[in-house]
Amino acid sequence: MKKHFFALVLLIMTLNSYGQKTKFLLEENFKDYIPISPIEYESPVVIADTIGVFDTLTVRELATNRIKLDKFLTDQSVFVTIEKIDENGSISYAGASATVEKGSYTVNVDFVKFNTIDMIQENGNCGGLAKVGVGLRIRANIETRKAGLNIGNLFGLAVAAEKGKLTGTLSFDVIGIDSKEVTTLLPIPSEISQSSIQSALQAMATIKSKLYDNDTQLHPKIVAIKLTDGCGIDGLIAKMKEEAETINKNIQQQQQQQQQQQQQQRG
C-alpha cells in the first residue's frame, strides 16, 4: 500500500514541479481536457466481445457486466487542471503548473480509468472528446494573498497556506466507484494543510487499489471533456443529449418492430 501511495505522490509532484508564468485560457481556447461535474453518457457504445463480434450497449448496461466493462475501461491517466475564477465569474484554464496573481483558483488533480469517446456531431459545427469512466478527484479551492505563487504542486499549496500566502479548502470526489469499504475511506473536506493533502493522496492510492475488488461496483460517467470544434462544453453536452435521445428512440422503435415481427411469425 505504501508503494502505491509514494508512487502516486511522486507522479503528482513530477507533473507539477515545473512552474512558470502561465497564461490562462477560456474554455474555447484551452486545448486539453477540462474536468466537469460527472454526468451520464447516454448514447450506446460498441464493445469488442470476441474477435469479429461486437456488442452495442448503454453504459448502464455495461455496468452490470464486469468482463465487458473492463474491456471498455482500457485507459488510465492522472492529470492536473487549474481554473481561474475572475471577479465577473468567468472561468479560464491552465495545465499542470501555473505561477499566478492574487485571486481565486481551483486546482483539480484527477485519476481516471476511462475510454475516450468521440462526441463530434454530424453537422460538424460542435464537437469534442470525452473521458468516460470512473475516477478520483482532489479539488483545492484557494484564494491567493500575493502574486508569484506556483499553485500546481499540492504540497506547495500546503506550505503556502502555512505561511499565510493563501487560504482554501480541500475536497475529495469518488466518481463512479462504489463499495462499503470505499465509502469508509473518504476523507472529509478540510482546510488546506500538509496533513489534509497527505490524507487525500493516501485515500486516492488506497481507493485506486480497490478498483478490481469483486465487491467494488463501477458506474462510468463523463468526467472530462476536450473541445475540438465549435460550441462550448454546455453546448456540446446539450447536443450530446439530443443525439442520445434520437438514437435511443430509434433503438426502441427497432426493438418494437422486431417484437412485432416475432409475434407475427409465431401467429
C-alpha positions as CSV (number, residue, x, y, z in Angstrom):
1,M,0.0,0.0,0.0
2,K,2.9,2.4,0.8
3,K,4.4,1.7,-2.6
4,H,1.1,2.8,-4.3
5,F,1.0,5.9,-2.1
6,F,4.5,7.1,-2.7
7,A,4.3,6.3,-6.5
8,L,1.2,8.5,-6.7
9,V,2.9,11.3,-4.7
10,L,6.0,11.2,-7.0
11,L,3.9,11.3,-10.1
12,I,1.8,14.3,-9.0
13,M,4.9,16.2,-7.8
14,T,6.6,15.5,-11.1
15,L,3.6,16.8,-13.0
16,N,3.6,20.0,-11.0
17,S,7.1,20.9,-10.2
18,Y,8.0,23.0,-13.3
19,G,6.2,26.2,-12.6
20,Q,6.4,29.1,-15.0
21,K,4.2,32.2,-15.6
22,T,1.2,30.8,-17.3
23,K,-1.5,32.4,-19.5
24,F,-5.0,31.2,-18.5
25,L,-7.2,30.4,-21.5
26,L,-11.0,30.4,-21.9
27,E,-12.5,27.0,-22.5
28,E,-12.9,27.5,-26.2
29,N,-9.2,28.2,-26.5
30,F,-8.0,25.6,-24.0
31,K,-6.6,22.6,-25.9
32,D,-6.6,20.0,-23.1
33,Y,-9.2,18.1,-21.1
34,I,-11.4,20.1,-18.7
35,P,-12.8,18.3,-15.7
36,I,-16.6,18.5,-15.3
37,S,-19.1,17.5,-12.7
38,P,-19.8,13.9,-13.6
39,I,-22.8,13.2,-15.9
40,E,-24.2,10.1,-17.6
41,Y,-23.1,9.2,-21.1
42,E,-26.4,8.3,-22.6
43,S,-25.5,7.1,-26.1
44,P,-24.7,3.4,-26.8
45,V,-21.1,2.3,-27.0
46,V,-19.6,-0.6,-29.1
47,I,-17.6,-3.3,-27.3
48,A,-15.5,-6.0,-28.9
49,D,-16.8,-9.2,-27.4
50,T,-14.7,-11.7,-29.3
51,I,-12.7,-11.5,-32.5
52,G,-15.1,-10.1,-35.1
53,V,-18.0,-9.9,-32.7
54,F,-19.3,-6.6,-31.3
55,D,-21.9,-5.7,-28.7
56,T,-23.8,-2.4,-28.7
57,L,-24.6,-1.5,-25.1
58,T,-25.5,1.5,-23.0
59,V,-23.1,2.5,-20.3
60,R,-25.7,1.5,-17.7
61,E,-25.8,-2.0,-19.3
62,L,-22.0,-2.2,-19.3
63,A,-22.0,-1.5,-15.5
64,T,-23.8,-4.8,-15.0
65,N,-21.2,-6.9,-16.8
66,R,-17.8,-6.6,-15.3
67,I,-16.0,-8.5,-18.0
68,K,-17.3,-6.2,-20.8
69,L,-16.8,-3.2,-18.5
70,D,-13.1,-4.0,-18.1
71,K,-12.8,-4.2,-21.9
72,F,-14.3,-0.7,-22.1
73,L,-12.2,0.9,-19.4
74,T,-8.8,0.4,-21.1
75,D,-7.0,3.6,-20.3
76,Q,-5.7,5.3,-17.1
77,S,-4.3,8.8,-16.5
78,V,-3.5,11.3,-13.8
79,F,-3.9,14.9,-14.9
80,V,-4.0,18.3,-13.3
81,T,-6.1,21.3,-14.3
82,I,-6.1,24.8,-12.8
83,E,-9.1,27.0,-13.0
84,K,-9.0,30.8,-12.5
85,I,-12.3,32.4,-11.4
86,D,-12.5,36.1,-12.4
87,E,-14.5,38.7,-10.5
88,N,-17.2,38.5,-13.1
89,G,-17.5,34.8,-12.6
90,S,-15.9,33.7,-15.9
91,I,-13.5,30.7,-15.7
92,S,-10.3,30.2,-17.6
93,Y,-7.9,27.3,-17.5
94,A,-4.2,26.3,-17.3
95,G,-2.5,22.9,-17.2
96,A,-0.4,21.2,-14.6
97,S,1.6,24.2,-13.5
98,A,0.9,27.9,-13.0
99,T,2.5,30.9,-11.3
100,V,-0.4,33.2,-10.5
101,E,-1.6,36.6,-9.5
102,K,-3.7,37.3,-6.4
103,G,-7.1,35.8,-7.0
104,S,-9.4,32.8,-6.8
105,Y,-8.4,29.4,-8.2
106,T,-9.3,25.8,-8.2
107,V,-6.7,23.1,-8.6
108,N,-8.0,19.7,-9.8
109,V,-6.0,16.5,-9.6
110,D,-7.8,13.7,-11.4
111,F,-7.1,10.0,-11.6
112,V,-9.3,8.4,-14.2
113,K,-9.8,4.9,-15.6
114,F,-11.6,5.5,-18.9
115,N,-12.3,5.2,-22.5
116,T,-12.2,8.1,-24.9
117,I,-15.5,8.8,-26.8
118,D,-15.7,10.9,-29.9
119,M,-18.5,13.4,-29.4
120,I,-18.2,15.2,-32.8
121,Q,-21.7,15.9,-34.1
122,E,-22.8,15.0,-37.6
123,N,-23.2,18.6,-38.8
124,G,-19.6,19.3,-37.8
125,N,-20.2,22.6,-36.0
126,C,-19.9,21.2,-32.5
127,G,-17.5,18.5,-31.3
128,G,-15.1,17.2,-28.7
129,L,-13.7,14.2,-26.9
130,A,-14.9,12.8,-23.6
131,K,-13.2,10.7,-21.0
132,V,-16.0,8.3,-20.0
133,G,-15.0,6.3,-16.9
134,V,-14.5,6.2,-13.2
135,G,-12.1,8.0,-11.1
136,L,-11.0,10.1,-8.1
137,R,-10.6,13.9,-7.9
138,I,-8.8,16.1,-5.3
139,R,-10.1,19.6,-5.6
140,A,-8.4,22.6,-3.9
141,N,-10.4,25.8,-3.8
142,I,-7.9,28.6,-2.9
143,E,-7.6,32.3,-2.6
144,T,-4.1,33.6,-3.1
145,R,-2.9,36.6,-1.0
146,K,0.1,37.5,-3.0
147,A,1.3,37.2,-6.6
148,G,4.0,34.9,-7.8
149,L,2.9,31.6,-6.2
150,N,3.2,28.3,-8.1
151,I,-0.1,26.6,-7.3
152,G,0.3,23.4,-9.4
153,N,2.0,21.4,-6.6
154,L,-0.3,20.2,-3.8
155,F,2.3,20.2,-1.1
156,G,3.4,23.6,-2.3
157,L,-0.1,24.8,-1.6
158,A,0.2,23.4,1.9
159,V,3.4,25.2,2.5
160,A,2.0,28.5,1.1
161,A,-1.1,28.1,3.3
162,E,1.0,27.6,6.5
163,K,2.9,30.8,5.6
164,G,-0.3,32.7,5.2
165,K,0.2,33.2,1.4
166,L,-3.1,31.6,0.6
167,T,-6.3,30.2,2.2
168,G,-8.5,27.4,0.9
169,T,-10.3,24.1,1.4
170,L,-9.6,20.6,0.1
171,S,-12.3,18.3,-1.1
172,F,-12.3,14.7,-2.4
173,D,-14.6,13.2,-5.0
174,V,-15.1,9.5,-5.8
175,I,-16.6,9.2,-9.3
176,G,-18.5,6.0,-10.3
177,I,-16.7,3.8,-7.7
178,D,-18.9,2.2,-5.0
179,S,-18.4,-0.2,-2.2
180,K,-18.8,-0.1,1.6
181,E,-15.0,0.0,2.0
182,V,-14.6,2.8,-0.4
183,T,-17.2,4.9,1.5
184,T,-15.3,4.4,4.8
185,L,-12.1,5.6,3.1
186,L,-13.5,9.0,2.0
187,P,-11.6,11.9,3.7
188,I,-13.8,14.8,4.9
189,P,-13.4,18.3,3.4
190,S,-10.9,20.3,5.3
191,E,-8.6,23.4,5.2
192,I,-5.5,23.0,3.1
193,S,-2.6,21.7,5.1
194,Q,0.2,19.1,4.7
195,S,-1.8,16.6,6.7
196,S,-5.1,17.0,4.8
197,I,-3.2,16.7,1.5
198,Q,-1.4,13.6,2.6
199,S,-4.7,12.1,3.8
200,A,-6.3,12.9,0.4
201,L,-3.4,11.3,-1.5
202,Q,-3.4,8.3,0.7
203,A,-7.1,7.9,0.2
204,M,-6.6,8.2,-3.6
205,A,-4.0,5.5,-3.6
206,T,-6.0,3.1,-1.4
207,I,-9.3,3.5,-3.3
208,K,-7.4,3.1,-6.6
209,S,-6.1,-0.3,-5.3
210,K,-9.8,-1.3,-4.7
211,L,-10.9,-0.9,-8.3
212,Y,-10.5,-4.6,-9.1
213,D,-12.1,-6.0,-5.9
214,N,-15.1,-8.2,-6.5
215,D,-17.4,-6.1,-4.3
216,T,-16.4,-2.8,-5.9
217,Q,-19.1,-1.6,-8.4
218,L,-18.1,0.7,-11.2
219,H,-20.5,3.1,-12.9
220,P,-18.8,5.1,-15.7
221,K,-19.6,8.8,-16.2
222,I,-18.3,11.6,-18.4
223,V,-15.6,13.1,-16.2
224,A,-13.7,15.4,-18.6
225,I,-14.2,17.0,-22.0
226,K,-11.7,18.3,-24.6
227,L,-13.3,20.7,-27.1
228,T,-12.2,20.3,-30.7
229,D,-14.7,22.3,-32.7
230,G,-17.5,24.9,-32.4
231,C,-19.6,25.2,-29.3
232,G,-18.5,25.2,-25.6
233,I,-18.9,22.4,-23.1
234,D,-22.5,23.3,-22.2
235,G,-23.5,23.4,-25.8
236,L,-21.7,20.1,-26.6
237,I,-23.4,18.3,-23.7
238,A,-26.8,19.7,-24.8
239,K,-26.3,18.4,-28.3
240,M,-25.0,15.1,-27.0
241,K,-28.2,14.6,-25.0
242,E,-30.3,15.5,-28.1
243,E,-28.4,12.9,-30.2
244,A,-28.6,10.3,-27.5
245,E,-32.4,10.8,-27.2
246,T,-32.7,10.3,-31.0
247,I,-30.5,7.2,-31.0
248,N,-32.4,5.6,-28.1
249,K,-35.8,6.3,-29.7
250,N,-34.6,4.7,-33.0
251,I,-33.3,1.6,-31.0
252,Q,-36.7,1.4,-29.2
253,Q,-38.6,1.5,-32.5
254,Q,-36.3,-1.2,-34.0
255,Q,-36.9,-3.4,-30.9
256,Q,-40.6,-2.9,-31.1
257,Q,-40.6,-3.8,-34.9
258,Q,-38.6,-6.9,-34.1
259,Q,-41.0,-7.9,-31.4
260,Q,-44.0,-7.4,-33.7
261,Q,-42.3,-9.5,-36.5
262,Q,-41.6,-12.3,-34.0
263,Q,-45.2,-12.2,-32.8
264,Q,-46.5,-12.3,-36.4
265,Q,-44.2,-15.3,-37.2
266,R,-45.5,-17.2,-34.1
267,G,-49.1,-16.4,-35.0
